[in-house]
Amino acid sequence: MGRSFFYITAGDEKEAERVATSLVEKNLVACANVMSGVKSFFRWEGEVQSKKEFLVVGKTRTSLIEDLVQEVKNVHSYDVPCVITWPIEKGNPDFLRWIDSETKK
């Protein structure tokens, strides 16, 4: 069974917490962490911009990524929310089993 780590940016702490809570409540992720102090630099609509953002990171099963992305699109204010995932190669076997037990089958 595959597991993945995810990375999502949000415009403010309230939105980051809303995204994290929704994903956990719907059993799409086992855990979501909200981190502050991120300053993002990006090009949007032809202009270079910078913005303070909050980061939502966490763990899920790989099979749930499509549902995770759709839920983020449903609850996020950005037109194109950043949702990036990559596989978890190894880790504490007990923790990896916990990810499986806390996400929907």
C-alpha positions in Angstrom: 0.0 0.0 0.0 1.5 3.4 -1.0 1.6 6.4 1.1 2.4 10.0 0.2 3.4 13.3 1.8 1.5 16.4 0.6 2.3 20.1 0.5 -0.4 22.8 0.2 -0.1 26.6 0.5 -2.8 28.9 1.9 -3.1 32.6 2.0 -3.7 32.9 5.7 -3.8 30.8 8.9 -7.6 30.5 9.0 -7.7 29.1 5.5 -4.8 26.7 6.2 -6.7 25.4 9.3 -9.9 25.1 7.3 -8.1 23.0 4.6 -6.4 20.9 7.2 -9.5 20.3 9.2 -11.6 19.4 6.2 -9.0 16.8 5.0 -8.8 15.2 8.4 -12.5 15.2 9.0 -13.2 13.5 5.6 -10.5 10.9 6.4 -8.5 11.9 3.3 -5.4 12.4 5.4 -4.1 10.9 8.6 -2.4 14.1 9.7 -2.1 17.7 8.6 0.4 20.2 10.0 0.0 24.0 9.6 3.2 26.0 9.5 3.6 29.8 9.4 6.4 32.0 8.3 6.5 31.0 4.6 7.2 33.8 2.1 6.4 32.8 -1.4 7.7 34.3 -4.6 5.9 33.5 -7.8 4.7 34.7 -11.2 0.9 35.2 -11.4 -0.9 36.8 -14.4 2.4 37.9 -15.9 3.8 39.7 -12.8 6.3 38.6 -10.2 4.7 38.7 -6.8 5.5 37.8 -3.2 3.2 36.9 -0.4 3.3 35.6 3.1 1.6 32.2 3.1 0.9 29.3 5.4 1.9 25.7 4.6 -0.2 22.6 5.2 1.8 19.4 5.0 0.9 15.9 6.0 0.5 12.3 5.2 -2.0 10.2 3.3 -2.4 7.1 1.3 -1.4 7.5 -2.4 -4.8 6.1 -3.5 -6.5 9.2 -2.0 -4.5 11.9 -3.8 -7.2 12.6 -6.4 -9.8 13.0 -3.7 -7.5 15.1 -1.6 -6.8 17.5 -4.6 -10.6 17.8 -5.3 -11.4 18.6 -1.7 -8.7 21.3 -1.6 -10.2 22.8 -4.7 -13.6 22.7 -3.1 -12.5 24.6 0.1 -9.6 26.7 -1.0 -9.9 30.4 -2.1 -7.1 30.3 -4.7 -8.1 29.9 -8.3 -5.2 27.4 -8.7 -4.3 26.0 -5.2 -0.8 24.5 -4.9 -1.2 20.8 -4.0 2.0 18.8 -4.5 2.6 15.2 -3.4 5.5 12.7 -3.4 5.8 9.1 -2.2 6.9 8.1 1.2 9.6 5.6 0.6 10.3 4.4 4.1 9.5 5.2 7.7 8.5 3.8 11.1 6.3 0.8 10.2 4.0 1.5 13.1 3.5 5.1 11.9 2.9 3.9 8.3 0.2 1.5 9.5 -1.4 4.4 11.5 -1.6 6.4 8.3 -3.5 3.5 6.7 -5.8 3.1 9.7 -6.8 6.8 9.8 -7.6 7.3 6.2 -10.7 6.0 4.3 -10.4 2.7 2.5 
